[in-house]
């Protein structure tokens, strides 16, 4: 398998750091929305609620991405990186280039998406 493990590890660590930086700056957006209509108009409050919901969804997706990255880093440490978690076949290098956190080979990923 022609995967540069150190390069992948570096990319994963960089992605992790970038996500953590975004998470730190995004905490405020997901905070509690002011419900006092005398201070904030109804439309402004609705905008704030919508922004809060979007921030919470972004946080959820960021957490999932961090879990995938941490899992990939652990697979590197365990010498399991680059192998499909289902069929144990090698994941193609170009797939890992696109998504260094890929857990499944393209065939198993396609089956999983189809519900099989």
GUTIKE-489619 format. One record per residue: residue number from 0; residue in one letter; x, y, z of N, C-alpha, C, O in turn. Coordinates in nm, 3 decimals, always signed. Each point is the difference from the previous one (the first is absolute). Layout:
! GUTIKE-489619
@i: NUM&aa: a&nc1: X&nc2: Y&nc3: Z&cac1: X&cac2: Y&cac3: Z&cc1: X&cc2: Y&cc3: Z&oc1: X&oc2: Y&oc3: Z
...
This chain:
! GUTIKE-489619
@i: 0&aa: x&nc1: +0.086&nc2: -0.119&nc3: +0.000&cac1: -0.086&cac2: +0.119&cac3: +0.000&cc1: +0.090&cc2: +0.124&cc3: +0.000&oc1: +0.095&oc2: +0.007&oc3: +0.078
@i: 1&aa: x&nc1: -0.124&nc2: +0.087&nc3: -0.164&cac1: +0.086&cac2: +0.118&cac3: -0.015&cc1: -0.060&cc2: +0.123&cc3: +0.067&oc1: -0.026&oc2: +0.101&oc3: -0.065
@i: 2&aa: x&nc1: +0.005&nc2: -0.111&nc3: +0.193&cac1: -0.054&cac2: +0.113&cac3: +0.077&cc1: +0.113&cc2: +0.057&cc3: +0.086&oc1: +0.068&oc2: -0.074&oc3: +0.070
@i: 3&aa: x&nc1: -0.050&nc2: +0.204&nc3: -0.077&cac1: +0.097&cac2: +0.067&cac3: +0.084&cc1: -0.067&cc2: +0.026&cc3: +0.135&oc1: -0.068&oc2: +0.101&oc3: +0.019
@i: 4&aa: x&nc1: +0.088&nc2: -0.192&nc3: +0.074&cac1: -0.067&cac2: +0.006&cac3: +0.130&cc1: +0.032&cc2: +0.128&cc3: +0.074&oc1: -0.089&oc2: +0.062&oc3: +0.059
@i: 5&aa: x&nc1: +0.214&nc2: -0.020&nc3: -0.060&cac1: +0.038&cac2: +0.122&cac3: +0.072&cc1: -0.070&cc2: +0.122&cc3: -0.059&oc1: -0.043&oc2: +0.090&oc3: +0.074
@i: 6&aa: x&nc1: +0.032&nc2: -0.086&nc3: -0.205&cac1: -0.070&cac2: +0.110&cac3: -0.066&cc1: -0.148&cc2: +0.000&cc3: +0.039&oc1: -0.057&oc2: +0.106&oc3: +0.028
@i: 7&aa: x&nc1: -0.004&nc2: -0.224&nc3: -0.026&cac1: -0.141&cac2: -0.010&cac3: +0.038&cc1: -0.019&cc2: +0.041&cc3: +0.146&oc1: -0.096&oc2: +0.071&oc3: +0.033
@i: 8&aa: x&nc1: +0.186&nc2: -0.114&nc3: +0.052&cac1: -0.009&cac2: +0.036&cac3: +0.141&cc1: +0.009&cc2: +0.151&cc3: +0.017&oc1: -0.075&oc2: +0.060&oc3: +0.078
@i: 9&aa: x&nc1: +0.167&nc2: +0.002&nc3: -0.151&cac1: +0.016&cac2: +0.146&cac3: +0.007&cc1: -0.128&cc2: +0.069&cc3: -0.045&oc1: -0.045&oc2: +0.095&oc3: +0.064
@i: 10&aa: x&nc1: -0.013&nc2: -0.142&nc3: -0.176&cac1: -0.125&cac2: +0.060&cac3: -0.050&cc1: -0.113&cc2: -0.015&cc3: +0.101&oc1: -0.077&oc2: +0.093&oc3: +0.023
@i: 11&aa: x&nc1: +0.066&nc2: -0.211&nc3: +0.036&cac1: -0.105&cac2: -0.024&cac3: +0.100&cc1: +0.016&cc2: +0.091&cc3: +0.121&oc1: -0.097&oc2: +0.057&oc3: +0.049
@i: 12&aa: x&nc1: +0.219&nc2: -0.042&nc3: -0.002&cac1: +0.026&cac2: +0.087&cac3: +0.115&cc1: -0.033&cc2: +0.145&cc3: -0.036&oc1: -0.057&oc2: +0.072&oc3: +0.082
@i: 13&aa: x&nc1: +0.094&nc2: -0.029&nc3: -0.202&cac1: -0.032&cac2: +0.137&cac3: -0.045&cc1: -0.151&cc2: +0.021&cc3: -0.009&oc1: -0.051&oc2: +0.104&oc3: +0.041
@i: 14&aa: x&nc1: -0.019&nc2: -0.203&nc3: -0.096&cac1: -0.146&cac2: +0.010&cac3: -0.008&cc1: -0.062&cc2: +0.008&cc3: +0.139&oc1: -0.092&oc2: +0.077&oc3: +0.024
@i: 15&aa: x&nc1: +0.145&nc2: -0.159&nc3: +0.068&cac1: -0.051&cac2: +0.000&cac3: +0.137&cc1: +0.020&cc2: +0.136&cc3: +0.066&oc1: -0.091&oc2: +0.053&oc3: +0.064
@i: 16&aa: x&nc1: +0.209&nc2: +0.003&nc3: -0.080&cac1: +0.029&cac2: +0.131&cac3: +0.060&cc1: -0.090&cc2: +0.108&cc3: -0.059&oc1: -0.049&oc2: +0.086&oc3: +0.073
@i: 17&aa: x&nc1: +0.027&nc2: -0.091&nc3: -0.205&cac1: -0.087&cac2: +0.099&cac3: -0.064&cc1: -0.143&cc2: -0.012&cc3: +0.053&oc1: -0.064&oc2: +0.101&oc3: +0.027
@i: 18&aa: x&nc1: +0.015&nc2: -0.224&nc3: -0.012&cac1: -0.136&cac2: -0.019&cac3: +0.053&cc1: -0.011&cc2: +0.049&cc3: +0.144&oc1: -0.101&oc2: +0.059&oc3: +0.038
@i: 19&aa: x&nc1: +0.204&nc2: -0.084&nc3: +0.042&cac1: -0.002&cac2: +0.047&cac3: +0.139&cc1: +0.004&cc2: +0.152&cc3: +0.007&oc1: -0.063&oc2: +0.060&oc3: +0.087
@i: 20&aa: x&nc1: +0.136&nc2: +0.004&nc3: -0.178&cac1: +0.004&cac2: +0.146&cac3: -0.005&cc1: -0.138&cc2: +0.056&cc3: -0.034&oc1: -0.046&oc2: +0.097&oc3: +0.062
@i: 21&aa: x&nc1: -0.019&nc2: -0.158&nc3: -0.160&cac1: -0.135&cac2: +0.044&cac3: -0.039&cc1: -0.097&cc2: -0.022&cc3: +0.115&oc1: -0.086&oc2: +0.084&oc3: +0.027
@i: 22&aa: x&nc1: +0.099&nc2: -0.197&nc3: +0.041&cac1: -0.089&cac2: -0.032&cac3: +0.112&cc1: +0.012&cc2: +0.104&cc3: +0.111&oc1: -0.099&oc2: +0.041&oc3: +0.059
@i: 23&aa: x&nc1: +0.221&nc2: +0.001&nc3: -0.033&cac1: +0.022&cac2: +0.098&cac3: +0.106&cc1: -0.066&cc2: +0.134&cc3: -0.035&oc1: -0.056&oc2: +0.066&oc3: +0.088
@i: 24&aa: x&nc1: +0.062&nc2: -0.027&nc3: -0.214&cac1: -0.060&cac2: +0.127&cac3: -0.038&cc1: -0.151&cc2: -0.009&cc3: -0.021&oc1: -0.068&oc2: +0.102&oc3: -0.001
@i: 25&aa: x&nc1: +0.015&nc2: -0.222&nc3: -0.015&cac1: -0.143&cac2: -0.017&cac3: -0.028&cc1: -0.085&cc2: -0.023&cc3: +0.125&oc1: -0.123&oc2: -0.002&oc3: -0.009
@i: 26&aa: x&nc1: +0.185&nc2: -0.017&nc3: +0.124&cac1: -0.077&cac2: -0.028&cac3: +0.122&cc1: -0.104&cc2: +0.107&cc3: +0.029&oc1: -0.112&oc2: -0.030&oc3: +0.042
@i: 27&aa: x&nc1: +0.148&nc2: +0.154&nc3: -0.064&cac1: -0.090&cac2: +0.111&cac3: +0.032&cc1: -0.127&cc2: -0.004&cc3: -0.086&oc1: -0.108&oc2: +0.033&oc3: +0.049
@i: 28&aa: x&nc1: +0.120&nc2: -0.072&nc3: -0.174&cac1: -0.115&cac2: -0.002&cac3: -0.092&cc1: -0.105&cc2: -0.102&cc3: +0.041&oc1: -0.118&oc2: +0.017&oc3: -0.031
@i: 29&aa: x&nc1: +0.159&nc2: -0.123&nc3: +0.100&cac1: -0.095&cac2: -0.103&cac3: +0.040&cc1: -0.056&cc2: +0.025&cc3: +0.140&oc1: -0.073&oc2: -0.083&oc3: +0.053
@i: 30&aa: x&nc1: +0.107&nc2: +0.195&nc3: +0.006&cac1: -0.044&cac2: +0.031&cac3: +0.135&cc1: -0.149&cc2: +0.029&cc3: +0.010&oc1: -0.072&oc2: -0.004&oc3: -0.100
@i: 31&aa: x&nc1: +0.027&nc2: +0.032&nc3: +0.220&cac1: -0.141&cac2: +0.026&cac3: +0.026&cc1: -0.046&cc2: +0.127&cc3: -0.069&oc1: +0.070&oc2: +0.101&oc3: -0.003
@i: 32&aa: x&nc1: -0.190&nc2: -0.108&nc3: -0.054&cac1: -0.060&cac2: +0.115&cac3: -0.069&cc1: -0.081&cc2: +0.080&cc3: +0.100&oc1: -0.077&oc2: -0.055&oc3: +0.078
@i: 33&aa: x&nc1: +0.095&nc2: +0.186&nc3: -0.082&cac1: -0.075&cac2: +0.092&cac3: +0.087&cc1: -0.148&cc2: -0.005&cc3: -0.036&oc1: -0.037&oc2: +0.022&oc3: -0.116
@i: 34&aa: x&nc1: -0.049&nc2: -0.050&nc3: +0.213&cac1: -0.143&cac2: -0.012&cac3: -0.025&cc1: -0.078&cc2: +0.125&cc3: +0.038&oc1: -0.122&oc2: +0.003&oc3: -0.019
@i: 35&aa: x&nc1: +0.186&nc2: +0.098&nc3: +0.072&cac1: -0.066&cac2: +0.123&cac3: +0.042&cc1: -0.037&cc2: +0.083&cc3: -0.123&oc1: +0.086&oc2: +0.063&oc3: -0.060
@i: 36&aa: x&nc1: -0.216&nc2: -0.063&nc3: +0.023&cac1: -0.042&cac2: +0.071&cac3: -0.121&cc1: +0.007&cc2: +0.152&cc3: +0.015&oc1: -0.004&oc2: +0.071&oc3: -0.100
@i: 37&aa: x&nc1: +0.014&nc2: -0.020&nc3: +0.223&cac1: +0.013&cac2: +0.144&cac3: +0.017&cc1: +0.139&cc2: +0.047&cc3: -0.041&oc1: +0.018&oc2: +0.115&oc3: -0.038
@i: 38&aa: x&nc1: +0.080&nc2: -0.206&nc3: +0.046&cac1: +0.137&cac2: +0.035&cac3: -0.037&cc1: +0.033&cc2: -0.041&cc3: -0.143&oc1: +0.078&oc2: +0.067&oc3: -0.067
@i: 39&aa: x&nc1: -0.138&nc2: -0.175&nc3: +0.021&cac1: +0.027&cac2: -0.052&cac3: -0.134&cc1: -0.132&cc2: -0.020&cc3: -0.071&oc1: -0.091&oc2: -0.062&oc3: +0.055
@i: 40&aa: x&nc1: +0.078&nc2: +0.114&nc3: -0.174&cac1: -0.123&cac2: -0.014&cac3: -0.076&cc1: -0.027&cc2: -0.146&cc3: -0.036&oc1: +0.089&oc2: -0.084&oc3: +0.002
@i: 41&aa: x&nc1: -0.215&nc2: +0.057&nc3: -0.036&cac1: -0.042&cac2: -0.136&cac3: -0.031&cc1: +0.075&cc2: -0.057&cc3: -0.120&oc1: +0.044&oc2: -0.115&oc3: +0.003
@i: 42&aa: x&nc1: -0.029&nc2: +0.194&nc3: -0.109&cac1: +0.072&cac2: -0.046&cac3: -0.118&cc1: +0.147&cc2: -0.025&cc3: +0.033&oc1: +0.058&oc2: -0.099&oc3: -0.043
@i: 43&aa: x&nc1: +0.001&nc2: +0.191&nc3: +0.118&cac1: +0.139&cac2: -0.017&cac3: +0.040&cc1: +0.018&cc2: -0.125&cc3: +0.085&oc1: +0.099&oc2: -0.071&oc3: -0.012
@i: 44&aa: x&nc1: -0.197&nc2: +0.045&nc3: +0.098&cac1: +0.007&cac2: -0.119&cac3: +0.085&cc1: -0.011&cc2: -0.126&cc3: -0.085&oc1: +0.070&oc2: -0.098&oc3: +0.026
@i: 45&aa: x&nc1: -0.158&nc2: +0.100&nc3: -0.130&cac1: -0.014&cac2: -0.114&cac3: -0.089&cc1: +0.130&cc2: -0.022&cc3: -0.078&oc1: +0.044&oc2: -0.113&oc3: -0.019
@i: 46&aa: x&nc1: +0.018&nc2: +0.222&nc3: -0.025&cac1: +0.129&cac2: -0.011&cac3: -0.069&cc1: +0.104&cc2: -0.061&cc3: +0.094&oc1: +0.080&oc2: -0.086&oc3: -0.040
@i: 47&aa: x&nc1: -0.082&nc2: +0.131&nc3: +0.164&cac1: +0.097&cac2: -0.051&cac3: +0.098&cc1: -0.024&cc2: -0.149&cc3: +0.027&oc1: +0.096&oc2: -0.076&oc3: +0.013
@i: 48&aa: x&nc1: -0.223&nc2: +0.035&nc3: -0.005&cac1: -0.031&cac2: -0.141&cac3: +0.021&cc1: +0.045&cc2: -0.085&cc3: -0.119&oc1: +0.053&oc2: -0.110&oc3: +0.017
@i: 49&aa: x&nc1: -0.073&nc2: +0.163&nc3: -0.137&cac1: +0.043&cac2: -0.072&cac3: -0.120&cc1: +0.153&cc2: -0.010&cc3: -0.002&oc1: +0.055&oc2: -0.106&oc3: -0.031
@i: 50&aa: x&nc1: +0.011&nc2: +0.214&nc3: +0.062&cac1: +0.147&cac2: -0.002&cac3: +0.004&cc1: +0.050&cc2: -0.098&cc3: +0.105&oc1: +0.099&oc2: -0.070&oc3: -0.021
@i: 51&aa: x&nc1: -0.169&nc2: +0.066&nc3: +0.135&cac1: +0.038&cac2: -0.094&cac3: +0.106&cc1: -0.015&cc2: -0.144&cc3: -0.048&oc1: +0.088&oc2: -0.083&oc3: +0.025
@i: 52&aa: x&nc1: -0.199&nc2: +0.052&nc3: -0.092&cac1: -0.023&cac2: -0.136&cac3: -0.049&cc1: +0.107&cc2: -0.038&cc3: -0.103&oc1: +0.050&oc2: -0.113&oc3: +0.000
@i: 53&aa: x&nc1: -0.015&nc2: +0.207&nc3: -0.088&cac1: +0.104&cac2: -0.028&cac3: -0.099&cc1: +0.135&cc2: -0.021&cc3: +0.067&oc1: +0.078&oc2: -0.086&oc3: -0.041
@i: 54&aa: x&nc1: -0.050&nc2: +0.164&nc3: +0.144&cac1: +0.126&cac2: -0.015&cac3: +0.072&cc1: +0.006&cc2: -0.135&cc3: +0.072&oc1: +0.105&oc2: -0.064&oc3: +0.003
@i: 55&aa: x&nc1: -0.217&nc2: +0.021&nc3: +0.054&cac1: -0.003&cac2: -0.130&cac3: +0.068&cc1: +0.023&cc2: -0.113&cc3: -0.100&oc1: +0.073&oc2: -0.095&oc3: +0.030
@i: 56&aa: x&nc1: -0.133&nc2: +0.103&nc3: -0.148&cac1: +0.021&cac2: -0.102&cac3: -0.103&cc1: +0.145&cc2: +0.000&cc3: -0.047&oc1: +0.058&oc2: -0.106&oc3: -0.022
@i: 57&aa: x&nc1: -0.001&nc2: +0.224&nc3: +0.007&cac1: +0.142&cac2: +0.009&cac3: -0.039&cc1: +0.088&cc2: -0.064&cc3: +0.107&oc1: +0.096&oc2: -0.071&oc3: -0.032
@i: 58&aa: x&nc1: -0.130&nc2: +0.095&nc3: +0.158&cac1: +0.076&cac2: -0.061&cac3: +0.109&cc1: -0.011&cc2: -0.153&cc3: -0.004&oc1: +0.098&oc2: -0.070&oc3: +0.022
@i: 59&aa: x&nc1: -0.219&nc2: +0.021&nc3: -0.051&cac1: -0.021&cac2: -0.146&cac3: -0.006&cc1: +0.086&cc2: -0.060&cc3: -0.112&oc1: +0.066&oc2: -0.102&oc3: +0.020
@i: 60&aa: x&nc1: -0.067&nc2: +0.166&nc3: -0.136&cac1: +0.080&cac2: -0.049&cac3: -0.112&cc1: +0.149&cc2: +0.009&cc3: +0.029&oc1: +0.076&oc2: -0.089&oc3: -0.037
@i: 61&aa: x&nc1: -0.036&nc2: +0.196&nc3: +0.103&cac1: +0.141&cac2: +0.015&cac3: +0.036&cc1: +0.043&cc2: -0.109&cc3: +0.097&oc1: +0.109&oc2: -0.055&oc3: -0.012
@i: 62&aa: x&nc1: -0.195&nc2: +0.022&nc3: +0.108&cac1: +0.030&cac2: -0.108&cac3: +0.095&cc1: +0.015&cc2: -0.134&cc3: -0.072&oc1: +0.089&oc2: -0.079&oc3: +0.032
@i: 63&aa: x&nc1: -0.177&nc2: +0.054&nc3: -0.129&cac1: +0.012&cac2: -0.124&cac3: -0.079&cc1: +0.131&cc2: -0.003&cc3: -0.077&oc1: +0.067&oc2: -0.103&oc3: -0.006
@i: 64&aa: x&nc1: -0.030&nc2: +0.216&nc3: -0.053&cac1: +0.126&cac2: +0.007&cac3: -0.074&cc1: +0.119&cc2: -0.023&cc3: +0.093&oc1: +0.095&oc2: -0.069&oc3: -0.037
@i: 65&aa: x&nc1: -0.101&nc2: +0.126&nc3: +0.156&cac1: +0.107&cac2: -0.022&cac3: +0.098&cc1: +0.009&cc2: -0.146&cc3: +0.041&oc1: +0.110&oc2: -0.054&oc3: +0.017
@i: 66&aa: x&nc1: -0.224&nc2: -0.012&nc3: -0.002&cac1: -0.001&cac2: -0.142&cac3: +0.035&cc1: +0.064&cc2: -0.084&cc3: -0.112&oc1: +0.077&oc2: -0.092&oc3: +0.028
@i: 67&aa: x&nc1: -0.108&nc2: +0.126&nc3: -0.154&cac1: +0.059&cac2: -0.072&cac3: -0.114&cc1: +0.151&cc2: +0.020&cc3: -0.003&oc1: +0.075&oc2: -0.094&oc3: -0.025
@i: 68&aa: x&nc1: -0.031&nc2: +0.217&nc3: +0.051&cac1: +0.143&cac2: +0.029&cac3: +0.000&cc1: +0.069&cc2: -0.074&cc3: +0.113&oc1: +0.105&oc2: -0.062&oc3: -0.021
@i: 69&aa: x&nc1: -0.162&nc2: +0.067&nc3: +0.140&cac1: +0.060&cac2: -0.070&cac3: +0.114&cc1: +0.006&cc2: -0.150&cc3: -0.026&oc1: +0.098&oc2: -0.066&oc3: +0.036
@i: 70&aa: x&nc1: -0.203&nc2: +0.013&nc3: -0.098&cac1: -0.002&cac2: -0.142&cac3: -0.034&cc1: +0.111&cc2: -0.034&cc3: -0.100&oc1: +0.068&oc2: -0.101&oc3: +0.015
@i: 71&aa: x&nc1: -0.050&nc2: +0.186&nc3: -0.116&cac1: +0.105&cac2: -0.023&cac3: -0.099&cc1: +0.139&cc2: +0.008&cc3: +0.064&oc1: +0.088&oc2: -0.081&oc3: -0.030
@i: 72&aa: x&nc1: -0.069&nc2: +0.178&nc3: +0.119&cac1: +0.128&cac2: +0.011&cac3: +0.070&cc1: +0.027&cc2: -0.123&cc3: +0.086&oc1: +0.113&oc2: -0.046&oc3: +0.010
@i: 73&aa: x&nc1: -0.218&nc2: -0.006&nc3: +0.052&cac1: +0.016&cac2: -0.122&cac3: +0.081&cc1: +0.035&cc2: -0.119&cc3: -0.089&oc1: +0.082&oc2: -0.084&oc3: +0.037
@i: 74&aa: x&nc1: -0.145&nc2: +0.076&nc3: -0.156&cac1: +0.032&cac2: -0.109&cac3: -0.093&cc1: +0.146&cc2: +0.009&cc3: -0.046&oc1: +0.066&oc2: -0.102&oc3: -0.021
@i: 75&aa: x&nc1: -0.016&nc2: +0.224&nc3: +0.006&cac1: +0.142&cac2: +0.017&cac3: -0.035&cc1: +0.087&cc2: -0.056&cc3: +0.112&oc1: +0.095&oc2: -0.074&oc3: -0.026
@i: 76&aa: x&nc1: -0.129&nc2: +0.109&nc3: +0.149&cac1: +0.078&cac2: -0.050&cac3: +0.115&cc1: -0.006&cc2: -0.151&cc3: +0.011&oc1: +0.098&oc2: -0.064&oc3: +0.041
@i: 77&aa: x&nc1: -0.213&nc2: +0.005&nc3: -0.078&cac1: -0.019&cac2: -0.145&cac3: +0.010&cc1: +0.046&cc2: -0.076&cc3: -0.124&oc1: -0.018&oc2: -0.121&oc3: -0.010
@i: 78&aa: x&nc1: +0.078&nc2: +0.193&nc3: -0.086&cac1: +0.042&cac2: -0.058&cac3: -0.128&cc1: -0.116&cc2: -0.062&cc3: -0.078&oc1: +0.019&oc2: -0.097&oc3: -0.074
@i: 79&aa: x&nc1: -0.138&nc2: +0.153&nc3: +0.089&cac1: -0.118&cac2: -0.045&cac3: -0.075&cc1: -0.044&cc2: +0.102&cc3: -0.104&oc1: -0.099&oc2: -0.021&oc3: -0.069
@i: 80&aa: x&nc1: +0.172&nc2: +0.130&nc3: +0.058&cac1: -0.042&cac2: +0.107&cac3: -0.091&cc1: +0.011&cc2: -0.046&cc3: -0.145&oc1: +0.096&oc2: -0.065&oc3: -0.039
@i: 81&aa: x&nc1: -0.198&nc2: +0.102&nc3: -0.039&cac1: +0.002&cac2: -0.032&cac3: -0.142&cc1: -0.069&cc2: -0.130&cc3: -0.034&oc1: -0.001&oc2: -0.041&oc3: -0.116
@i: 82&aa: x&nc1: -0.057&nc2: -0.025&nc3: +0.216&cac1: -0.072&cac2: -0.124&cac3: -0.023&cc1: -0.146&cc2: +0.017&cc3: +0.037&oc1: -0.033&oc2: +0.063&oc3: +0.101
@i: 83&aa: x&nc1: -0.054&nc2: -0.118&nc3: -0.183&cac1: -0.145&cac2: +0.010&cac3: +0.020&cc1: -0.041&cc2: -0.068&cc3: +0.130&oc1: +0.044&oc2: -0.110&oc3: +0.031
@i: 84&aa: x&nc1: -0.130&nc2: +0.177&nc3: +0.045&cac1: -0.047&cac2: -0.053&cac3: +0.128&cc1: -0.097&cc2: -0.117&cc3: -0.019&oc1: -0.023&oc2: -0.075&oc3: +0.094
@i: 85&aa: x&nc1: -0.032&nc2: +0.060&nc3: -0.214&cac1: -0.097&cac2: -0.107&cac3: -0.025&cc1: +0.067&cc2: -0.122&cc3: -0.062&oc1: -0.007&oc2: -0.110&oc3: +0.053
@i: 86&aa: x&nc1: +0.073&nc2: +0.132&nc3: -0.168&cac1: +0.055&cac2: -0.114&cac3: -0.075&cc1: +0.150&cc2: -0.020&cc3: +0.022&oc1: +0.056&oc2: -0.101&oc3: -0.044
@i: 87&aa: x&nc1: +0.009&nc2: +0.194&nc3: +0.111&cac1: +0.143&cac2: -0.004&cac3: +0.031&cc1: +0.089&cc2: +0.008&cc3: -0.124&oc1: +0.119&oc2: -0.031&oc3: +0.008
@i: 88&aa: x&nc1: -0.175&nc2: +0.071&nc3: -0.121&cac1: +0.079&cac2: +0.022&cac3: -0.121&cc1: +0.060&cc2: +0.140&cc3: +0.007&oc1: -0.049&oc2: +0.087&oc3: +0.072
@i: 89&aa: x&nc1: +0.155&nc2: -0.067&nc3: -0.148&cac1: +0.064&cac2: +0.132&cac3: -0.004&cc1: -0.094&cc2: +0.103&cc3: -0.062&oc1: -0.066&oc2: -0.027&oc3: -0.100
@i: 90&aa: x&nc1: +0.062&nc2: +0.144&nc3: +0.161&cac1: -0.075&cac2: +0.113&cac3: -0.056&cc1: +0.092&cc2: +0.065&cc3: -0.102&oc1: +0.117&oc2: +0.023&oc3: +0.027
@i: 91&aa: x&nc1: -0.171&nc2: +0.008&nc3: -0.144&cac1: +0.082&cac2: +0.059&cac3: -0.106&cc1: +0.063&cc2: +0.131&cc3: +0.048&oc1: -0.065&oc2: +0.080&oc3: +0.068
@i: 92&aa: x&nc1: +0.190&nc2: -0.059&nc3: -0.104&cac1: +0.075&cac2: +0.118&cac3: +0.044&cc1: -0.068&cc2: +0.129&cc3: -0.043&oc1: -0.001&oc2: +0.097&oc3: +0.076
@i: 93&aa: x&nc1: -0.055&nc2: -0.094&nc3: -0.198&cac1: -0.064&cac2: +0.124&cac3: -0.044&cc1: -0.126&cc2: +0.031&cc3: +0.082&oc1: -0.035&oc2: +0.117&oc3: +0.017
@i: 94&aa: x&nc1: -0.032&nc2: -0.219&nc3: +0.035&cac1: -0.115&cac2: +0.022&cac3: +0.089&cc1: +0.048&cc2: +0.063&cc3: +0.131&oc1: -0.063&oc2: +0.092&oc3: +0.052
@i: 95&aa: x&nc1: +0.173&nc2: -0.141&nc3: -0.001&cac1: +0.055&cac2: +0.056&cac3: +0.124&cc1: +0.055&cc2: +0.141&cc3: -0.022&oc1: -0.002&oc2: +0.082&oc3: +0.092
@i: 96&aa: x&nc1: +0.050&nc2: -0.054&nc3: -0.212&cac1: +0.046&cac2: +0.135&cac3: -0.031&cc1: -0.116&cc2: +0.099&cc3: +0.008&oc1: +0.015&oc2: +0.111&oc3: +0.051
@i: 97&aa: x&nc1: -0.131&nc2: -0.153&nc3: -0.101&cac1: -0.119&cac2: +0.085&cac3: +0.002&cc1: -0.057&cc2: +0.008&cc3: +0.141&oc1: -0.040&oc2: +0.107&oc3: +0.045
@i: 98&aa: x&nc1: +0.036&nc2: -0.220&nc3: +0.023&cac1: -0.057&cac2: -0.006&cac3: +0.135&cc1: +0.091&cc2: -0.083&cc3: +0.090&oc1: -0.017&oc2: -0.122&oc3: +0.010
@i: 99&aa: x&nc1: +0.114&nc2: +0.187&nc3: +0.055&cac1: +0.095&cac2: -0.074&cac3: +0.084&cc1: -0.066&cc2: -0.075&cc3: +0.117&oc1: +0.061&oc2: -0.089&oc3: +0.059
@i: 100&aa: x&nc1: -0.184&nc2: +0.125&nc3: -0.027&cac1: -0.071&cac2: -0.067&cac3: +0.109&cc1: -0.087&cc2: -0.115&cc3: -0.046&oc1: -0.075&oc2: -0.056&oc3: +0.080
@i: 101&aa: x&nc1: +0.084&nc2: +0.020&nc3: -0.208&cac1: -0.086&cac2: -0.106&cac3: -0.054&cc1: +0.020&cc2: -0.130&cc3: +0.078&oc1: +0.112&oc2: -0.043&oc3: +0.024
@i: 102&aa: x&nc1: -0.223&nc2: -0.015&nc3: +0.014&cac1: +0.001&cac2: -0.124&cac3: +0.079&cc1: -0.029&cc2: -0.121&cc3: -0.088&oc1: +0.038&oc2: -0.112&oc3: +0.033
@i: 103&aa: x&nc1: -0.105&nc2: +0.136&nc3: -0.146&cac1: -0.042&cac2: -0.110&cac3: -0.087&cc1: +0.057&cc2: +0.015&cc3: -0.140&oc1: +0.024&oc2: +0.111&oc3: -0.047
@i: 104&aa: x&nc1: -0.002&nc2: -0.224&nc3: -0.018&cac1: +0.037&cac2: +0.003&cac3: -0.142&cc1: -0.123&cc2: +0.047&cc3: -0.078&oc1: -0.110&oc2: +0.004&oc3: +0.055
@i: 105&aa: x&nc1: +0.130&nc2: +0.031&nc3: -0.179&cac1: -0.110&cac2: +0.057&cac3: -0.079&cc1: -0.114&cc2: -0.100&cc3: -0.016&oc1: -0.117&oc2: +0.039&oc3: +0.002
@i: 106&aa: x&nc1: +0.148&nc2: -0.167&nc3: -0.017&cac1: -0.104&cac2: -0.102&cac3: -0.017&cc1: -0.085&cc2: -0.013&cc3: +0.126&oc1: -0.123&oc2: -0.001&oc3: -0.008
@i: 107&aa: x&nc1: +0.186&nc2: -0.008&nc3: +0.123&cac1: -0.075&cac2: -0.012&cac3: +0.126&cc1: -0.075&cc2: +0.130&cc3: +0.032&oc1: -0.110&oc2: -0.005&oc3: +0.055
@i: 108&aa: x&nc1: +0.168&nc2: +0.120&nc3: -0.089&cac1: -0.067&cac2: +0.127&cac3: +0.022&cc1: -0.126&cc2: +0.008&cc3: -0.087&oc1: -0.104&oc2: +0.048&oc3: +0.045
@i: 109&aa: x&nc1: +0.115&nc2: -0.094&nc3: -0.169&cac1: -0.118&cac2: +0.000&cac3: -0.089&cc1: -0.109&cc2: -0.092&cc3: +0.054&oc1: -0.118&oc2: +0.036&oc3: -0.002
@i: 110&aa: x&nc1: +0.156&nc2: -0.154&nc3: +0.050&cac1: -0.097&cac2: -0.092&cac3: +0.058&cc1: -0.067&cc2: +0.062&cc3: +0.122&oc1: -0.121&oc2: -0.014&oc3: +0.018
@i: 111&aa: x&nc1: +0.199&nc2: +0.081&nc3: +0.066&cac1: -0.054&cac2: +0.062&cac3: +0.121&cc1: -0.100&cc2: +0.109&cc3: -0.034&oc1: -0.103&oc2: +0.014&oc3: +0.067
@i: 112&aa: x&nc1: +0.131&nc2: +0.064&nc3: -0.172&cac1: -0.090&cac2: +0.107&cac3: -0.042&cc1: -0.131&cc2: -0.057&cc3: -0.053&oc1: -0.106&oc2: +0.062&oc3: +0.015
@i: 113&aa: x&nc1: +0.112&nc2: -0.179&nc3: -0.078&cac1: -0.119&cac2: -0.063&cac3: -0.055&cc1: -0.076&cc2: -0.079&cc3: +0.105&oc1: -0.105&oc2: -0.057&oc3: -0.029
@i: 114&aa: x&nc1: +0.157&nc2: +0.055&nc3: +0.152&cac1: -0.068&cac2: -0.068&cac3: +0.108&cc1: +0.028&cc2: -0.150&cc3: +0.003&oc1: -0.075&oc2: -0.075&oc3: +0.061
@i: 115&aa: x&nc1: +0.180&nc2: +0.032&nc3: -0.124&cac1: +0.028&cac2: -0.143&cac3: -0.005&cc1: +0.131&cc2: -0.027&cc3: +0.053&oc1: +0.042&oc2: -0.116&oc3: +0.004
